[in-house]
Amino acid sequence: MNEYENRLARVRAVLAQRGLGALVVSDPANMFYLTGYDAWSFYTPQCVLVPADGDVHLFARAMDAAGASYTCELRADQIHGYPESYVHRPDLHPFDWIAQRCHELIPAGADVAVECDAHYFTARSYLALGNGLPGRRLVDSAELVNWVRLVKSPYEIGLLRIAGTIAEHAMRVALDGLRPGRRQCDVAAEILAAQTAGTPEHGGDYPAIVPMLPTGAAAGTPHLTWSDRPFADNEATTVELAGVHGRYHAPLARTVMLGDPPQRLRETAKIVADGMQATLSAIRPGVTGGAVHTAFNDVISAHGLVKESRIGYSIGIGYPPDWGERTVSLRAEETTVLTAGMAFHVILGMWMDGWGYELSEPVVVTDDGVERLTGLSHELTIRR
């Protein structure tokens, strides 16, 4: 059984367990996982239909369906393109057309799982699909494919390792390029180029999230990008980016201080580095995500620090706008038991009032512990 056959078999096993007649997959990461389809076409409605029995079918805009054979593991007769006349119409919707084709492929009376929380499955898509499949009941898939993706195959772990080398290279470019007087946009451009070029051995893909560079007082909040403002002396910048290969993401974050760091930043950096070590030591098969969170929290709480947000989440395939898998989070209430083959972005961001510190590491759970995907130091980077 090859990689794609194994993935499909695992998904269908869950369909059978839940008594589902079919699954409609609209998350581009899940479409890629099941078929290999890879294109910037997710801004228009598209999906993969996985019946409980029979062939898998891909539905996309006609101009995109024509190119699907270049990346897809499906035969030509399993790829269908809806007419251009269905694009951006108030009176028609692509899922009207898709539902007509799916009607014959889904047994009458079947429950059909749909990805209700996927970024590109809109309310109109849901209504059009439901109206076009009378006698079938639409139910939430509850991230069915995402949970199947949670444990990676050796092939997938190999791609994550390559992504880790690209992430490390891109972060070195960022840390070397971030100097007083340089514009934020110029450093961002260098990071994007490094992400795309990758390493001499392996080229990079576009990331699901652009580089993030909160600077100065803005470093106290995550997820800010860049401006044309120059970096200034006596300011810290948190850098978060990802290396990507074969759509597999290895996110990575570090903090750069231009000038002598304030005592609070220096002390926080040391505490968080100790917390990272405790977290990585806690990750192993058989422990819960909550237990991993406790290991970190025990370190920082001893110093009077509090982190309210989660300290990590599952990673793998990613498409805009997110590189997370939306399954396991490393937080106090997480009861999922870790197993070998899971991959996480351990992200220890401390966002304070007017300042912040960020340190992260992409990792894979192994049979006896954890494997880091990069080799960068966990210390605060200081540029004088």
C-alpha positions as CSV (number, residue, x, y, z in Angstrom):
1,M,0.0,0.0,0.0
2,N,1.5,3.4,-1.0
3,E,1.4,6.6,1.0
4,Y,-1.9,7.9,-0.5
5,E,-3.6,4.5,-0.3
6,N,-2.7,4.3,3.3
7,R,-4.0,7.8,4.1
8,L,-7.3,7.0,2.3
9,A,-7.7,3.7,4.1
10,R,-7.2,5.4,7.5
11,V,-9.9,8.1,6.6
12,R,-12.3,5.5,5.4
13,A,-11.8,3.5,8.6
14,V,-13.1,6.5,10.6
15,L,-16.0,6.9,8.2
16,A,-17.0,3.3,8.8
17,Q,-16.6,3.8,12.6
18,R,-18.9,6.8,12.5
19,G,-21.4,5.3,10.1
20,L,-20.9,8.0,7.5
21,G,-21.7,7.6,3.9
22,A,-19.3,10.2,2.5
23,L,-16.9,13.0,3.4
24,V,-16.6,16.3,1.6
25,V,-13.1,17.7,2.1
26,S,-12.6,21.4,1.5
27,D,-9.5,22.3,3.6
28,P,-6.7,22.6,1.0
29,A,-4.3,20.9,3.4
30,N,-6.6,17.9,3.7
31,M,-7.2,17.9,-0.1
32,F,-3.4,17.8,-0.6
33,Y,-3.0,15.1,2.1
34,L,-5.5,12.8,0.3
35,T,-4.8,13.5,-3.4
36,G,-1.6,15.5,-3.7
37,Y,-3.5,18.4,-5.3
38,D,-1.5,21.6,-4.9
39,A,-2.5,25.0,-6.4
40,W,-3.4,28.5,-5.3
41,S,-7.0,27.8,-6.2
42,F,-8.6,27.7,-2.7
43,Y,-10.0,31.2,-3.0
44,T,-12.8,29.7,-5.1
45,P,-14.9,26.7,-3.9
46,Q,-13.3,23.3,-4.4
47,C,-13.5,20.0,-2.6
48,V,-12.6,16.3,-2.6
49,L,-15.5,13.8,-2.2
50,V,-14.5,10.6,-0.3
51,P,-17.4,8.1,-0.6
52,A,-17.5,5.3,2.0
53,D,-16.9,3.1,-1.1
54,G,-15.8,3.8,-4.6
55,D,-13.5,6.3,-6.2
56,V,-12.4,9.6,-4.7
57,H,-13.4,12.7,-6.8
58,L,-12.0,16.2,-7.0
59,F,-14.1,19.2,-7.9
60,A,-12.6,22.6,-8.8
61,R,-13.0,25.6,-11.1
62,A,-12.6,24.4,-14.7
63,M,-9.4,26.2,-15.3
64,D,-7.9,24.7,-12.1
65,A,-9.3,21.2,-12.7
66,A,-7.4,21.3,-16.0
67,G,-4.1,21.6,-14.1
68,A,-4.9,19.2,-11.3
69,S,-3.4,16.2,-13.2
70,Y,0.1,17.8,-12.8
71,T,0.0,17.4,-9.0
72,C,-2.9,15.0,-8.3
73,E,-2.8,11.3,-7.6
74,L,-6.2,10.9,-9.3
75,R,-7.2,9.7,-12.8
76,A,-8.5,12.2,-15.3
77,D,-12.1,10.8,-14.9
78,Q,-11.9,11.6,-11.1
79,I,-11.2,15.3,-11.7
80,H,-14.2,17.6,-12.5
81,G,-14.3,21.3,-13.3
82,Y,-17.3,23.4,-12.8
83,P,-18.1,26.1,-15.5
84,E,-16.7,29.6,-15.3
85,S,-20.3,30.9,-15.2
86,Y,-20.6,29.7,-11.6
87,V,-17.8,31.9,-10.3
88,H,-18.8,34.9,-8.2
89,R,-22.5,34.9,-9.0
90,P,-25.2,36.0,-6.6
91,D,-27.8,33.6,-8.1
92,L,-25.6,30.5,-8.6
93,H,-22.9,28.8,-6.5
94,P,-20.2,26.3,-7.5
95,F,-21.6,23.9,-4.9
96,D,-24.9,23.8,-6.8
97,W,-23.0,22.2,-9.6
98,I,-20.8,20.0,-7.4
99,A,-23.9,18.7,-5.5
100,Q,-25.5,17.6,-8.8
101,R,-22.5,15.5,-9.6
102,C,-22.2,14.1,-6.0
103,H,-25.9,13.2,-5.9
104,E,-25.2,9.9,-7.8
105,L,-22.0,9.1,-5.8
106,I,-23.5,9.3,-2.4
107,P,-26.1,6.8,-1.2
108,A,-29.6,8.0,-0.5
109,G,-30.2,8.5,3.2
110,A,-26.5,8.7,4.0
111,D,-25.0,11.1,6.5
112,V,-22.4,13.3,4.7
113,A,-19.6,14.8,6.8
114,V,-18.4,18.3,5.9
115,E,-15.6,20.4,7.2
116,C,-17.7,23.0,9.0
117,D,-14.7,24.8,10.5
118,A,-12.5,24.8,7.4
119,H,-11.4,28.3,6.4
120,Y,-12.6,28.1,2.8
121,F,-15.9,26.2,3.3
122,T,-18.4,29.1,3.5
123,A,-21.9,29.3,4.8
124,R,-23.1,29.6,1.2
125,S,-21.1,26.5,0.3
126,Y,-22.8,24.6,3.1
127,L,-26.3,25.7,2.1
128,A,-25.8,25.0,-1.6
129,L,-24.4,21.5,-0.9
130,G,-27.3,20.7,1.5
131,N,-29.9,21.9,-0.9
132,G,-28.4,19.9,-3.7
133,L,-28.3,16.6,-1.8
134,P,-31.9,16.0,-0.7
135,G,-32.4,13.0,1.5
136,R,-28.8,13.2,2.8
137,R,-28.0,14.8,6.2
138,L,-24.9,17.1,6.5
139,V,-22.9,16.6,9.7
140,D,-19.8,18.2,11.0
141,S,-16.7,16.1,10.3
142,A,-15.1,17.4,13.5
143,E,-11.7,17.7,11.7
144,L,-11.8,14.0,10.7
145,V,-8.9,14.3,8.3
146,N,-6.9,16.6,10.5
147,W,-7.0,14.0,13.3
148,V,-5.9,11.2,10.8
149,R,-3.0,13.5,9.8
150,L,-1.9,13.8,13.4
151,V,0.5,10.9,13.4
152,K,3.0,11.2,10.6
153,S,4.5,8.5,8.4
154,P,8.3,8.1,8.0
155,Y,7.9,9.8,4.6
156,E,6.2,12.8,6.2
157,I,8.7,13.1,9.0
158,G,11.4,13.2,6.3
159,L,9.7,16.2,4.7
160,L,9.4,17.9,8.1
161,R,13.2,17.4,8.7
162,I,13.9,19.1,5.4
163,A,11.5,22.0,6.3
164,G,13.5,22.3,9.5
165,T,16.7,22.9,7.7
166,I,15.0,25.6,5.6
167,A,13.6,27.2,8.8
168,E,17.0,27.3,10.4
169,H,18.5,28.9,7.3
170,A,15.8,31.5,7.0
171,M,16.1,32.4,10.7
172,R,19.8,32.8,10.4
173,V,19.2,35.2,7.5
174,A,16.7,37.1,9.7
175,L,19.1,37.2,12.7
176,D,22.0,38.4,10.6
177,G,20.0,41.0,8.7
178,L,18.2,42.6,11.6
179,R,20.4,45.7,12.3
180,P,19.7,49.3,13.4
181,G,18.7,51.6,10.5
182,R,17.6,48.8,8.2
183,R,14.0,48.9,7.1
184,Q,11.7,46.2,8.4
185,C,10.5,45.5,4.8
186,D,14.0,44.9,3.6
187,V,14.7,42.3,6.2
188,A,11.3,40.7,5.5
189,A,12.2,40.5,1.8
190,E,15.4,38.7,2.6
191,I,13.5,36.2,4.8
192,L,11.0,35.5,2.1
193,A,13.8,35.0,-0.4
194,A,15.5,32.6,2.0
195,Q,12.3,30.7,2.6
196,T,11.7,30.3,-1.2
197,A,15.3,29.4,-2.1
198,G,15.7,27.0,0.7
199,T,19.0,25.2,1.0
200,P,21.4,24.0,-1.7
201,E,19.9,20.5,-1.2
202,H,16.2,21.4,-1.1
203,G,14.2,24.3,-2.4
204,G,11.5,25.9,-0.3
205,D,7.8,26.5,-0.7
206,Y,5.7,29.6,0.1
207,P,4.6,29.6,3.8
208,A,1.1,29.5,5.1
209,I,1.9,32.6,7.2
210,V,4.2,35.4,6.2
211,P,7.2,36.3,8.4
212,M,6.1,38.2,11.6
213,L,8.3,40.9,13.1
214,P,6.7,42.7,16.0
215,T,9.2,45.4,17.0
216,G,9.8,47.6,20.0
217,A,6.6,48.2,22.0
218,A,4.7,46.1,19.5
219,A,6.8,43.1,20.5
220,G,4.3,42.7,23.3
221,T,1.7,41.4,20.9
222,P,2.1,38.5,18.4
223,H,1.1,38.2,14.8
224,L,2.2,41.6,13.6
225,T,4.1,41.7,10.3
226,W,6.3,44.5,9.1
227,S,6.4,48.1,7.9
228,D,8.9,50.3,6.2
229,R,10.1,51.7,9.6
230,P,13.8,51.2,10.3
231,F,14.9,49.0,13.2
232,A,16.1,51.1,16.0
233,D,18.7,50.8,18.8
234,N,17.5,49.6,22.2
235,E,14.5,47.8,20.7
236,A,13.7,44.1,20.7
237,T,12.1,42.2,17.8
238,T,10.4,38.9,17.8
239,V,10.8,36.9,14.6
240,E,8.4,34.1,13.7
241,L,8.7,32.3,10.3
242,A,8.5,28.8,8.9
243,G,10.6,26.6,6.6
244,V,8.4,24.8,4.1
245,H,9.1,21.8,1.9
246,G,6.4,19.7,0.1
247,R,3.8,21.9,1.9
248,Y,5.1,20.6,5.3
249,H,5.9,23.4,7.7
250,A,8.5,23.7,10.4
251,P,7.8,27.0,12.3
252,L,10.5,28.8,14.3
253,A,10.7,31.9,16.5
254,R,13.5,33.8,18.1
255,T,14.0,37.2,19.6
256,V,16.6,39.8,18.7
257,M,17.7,42.7,20.9
258,L,19.5,45.7,19.3
259,G,21.7,47.0,22.1
260,D,22.0,46.0,25.7
261,P,18.8,44.2,26.8
262,P,16.9,45.5,29.8
263,Q,17.2,43.3,32.9
264,R,13.5,42.1,32.6
265,L,14.1,40.9,29.1
266,R,17.4,39.2,29.9
267,E,15.8,37.4,32.9
268,T,12.7,36.4,31.0
269,A,14.9,35.0,28.2
270,K,16.7,32.8,30.7
271,I,13.5,31.6,32.4
272,V,11.9,30.7,29.0
273,A,15.0,28.9,27.8
274,D,14.8,26.8,31.0
275,G,11.1,26.3,30.3
276,M,11.9,25.1,26.8
277,Q,14.3,22.5,28.1
278,A,11.7,21.3,30.6
279,T,9.1,21.2,27.9
280,L,11.2,19.2,25.5
281,S,12.2,16.8,28.2
282,A,8.5,16.2,29.0
283,I,7.5,15.3,25.5
284,R,7.5,11.6,24.9
285,P,4.9,8.9,24.0
286,G,2.4,8.1,26.7
287,V,2.1,11.6,28.3
288,T,-0.8,14.0,27.7
289,G,-0.6,17.5,26.2
290,G,-1.6,18.8,29.6
291,A,1.4,17.1,31.3
292,V,3.7,18.8,28.8
293,H,2.1,22.2,29.6
294,T,2.6,21.5,33.3
295,A,6.3,21.0,32.8
296,F,6.7,24.5,31.3
297,N,4.3,26.2,33.7
298,D,6.1,24.8,36.8
299,V,9.3,26.5,35.6
300,I,7.9,30.0,34.9
301,S,5.4,30.1,37.8
302,A,8.4,29.6,40.2
303,H,9.6,33.0,38.9
304,G,6.2,34.7,39.1
305,L,5.5,34.5,35.4
306,V,2.2,33.5,33.8
307,K,1.4,32.4,30.3
308,E,-2.3,32.2,29.5
309,S,-2.1,31.0,25.9
310,R,-1.2,27.5,24.8
311,I,2.5,26.6,24.5
312,G,2.2,24.5,21.3
313,Y,0.1,22.9,18.7
314,S,0.3,20.1,16.1
315,I,1.9,20.9,12.7
316,G,2.4,19.3,9.3
317,I,0.8,20.3,6.0
318,G,-0.1,24.0,5.8
319,Y,-1.9,26.4,3.4
320,P,-2.8,30.0,4.1
321,P,-3.9,31.3,6.4
322,D,-2.5,28.8,9.0
323,W,0.2,26.2,9.4
324,G,-1.4,24.6,12.5
325,E,-3.4,21.3,12.1
326,R,-6.2,22.4,14.5
327,T,-6.0,19.2,16.6
328,V,-3.8,18.9,19.7
329,S,-2.8,21.9,21.6
330,L,-0.2,21.9,24.4
331,R,-2.3,23.4,27.2
332,A,-3.5,22.6,30.7
333,E,-6.8,20.9,29.7
334,E,-5.4,18.8,26.8
335,T,-6.1,15.1,27.4
336,T,-4.7,13.7,24.2
337,V,-2.0,11.2,24.8
338,L,1.2,11.8,22.7
339,T,2.5,9.1,20.4
340,A,5.5,8.7,18.2
341,G,5.1,10.4,14.9
342,M,3.2,13.5,16.1
343,A,4.8,16.9,15.3
344,F,4.5,20.1,17.2
345,H,5.4,23.7,17.2
346,V,6.4,24.4,20.8
347,I,6.0,28.2,21.0
348,L,6.8,30.0,24.2
349,G,5.7,33.5,23.7
350,M,5.7,35.9,26.6
351,W,3.7,39.0,25.6
352,M,3.9,41.7,28.1
353,D,2.7,45.3,28.3
354,G,4.9,47.1,25.7
355,W,7.5,44.4,25.4
356,G,7.7,40.7,24.7
357,Y,9.9,37.6,24.2
358,E,9.4,34.7,21.9
359,L,11.2,31.3,21.6
360,S,9.9,28.3,19.7
361,E,11.0,25.0,18.3
362,P,9.5,22.5,15.7
363,V,9.7,19.0,17.0
364,V,8.7,15.4,16.3
365,V,7.7,12.9,19.0
366,T,10.0,9.8,18.8
367,D,9.8,6.4,20.3
368,D,11.7,7.5,23.4
369,G,11.4,11.3,23.5
370,V,11.5,14.2,21.1
371,E,13.5,15.2,18.0
372,R,14.3,18.9,17.3
373,L,14.0,19.9,13.7
374,T,16.5,22.8,14.0
375,G,19.7,23.3,15.8
376,L,19.7,27.0,16.7
377,S,20.6,28.2,20.2
378,H,17.8,29.0,22.6
379,E,19.5,32.1,23.9
380,L,18.4,35.7,23.3
381,T,20.2,37.1,20.2
382,I,21.9,40.4,21.1
383,R,23.2,42.8,18.4
384,R,25.3,45.7,19.6
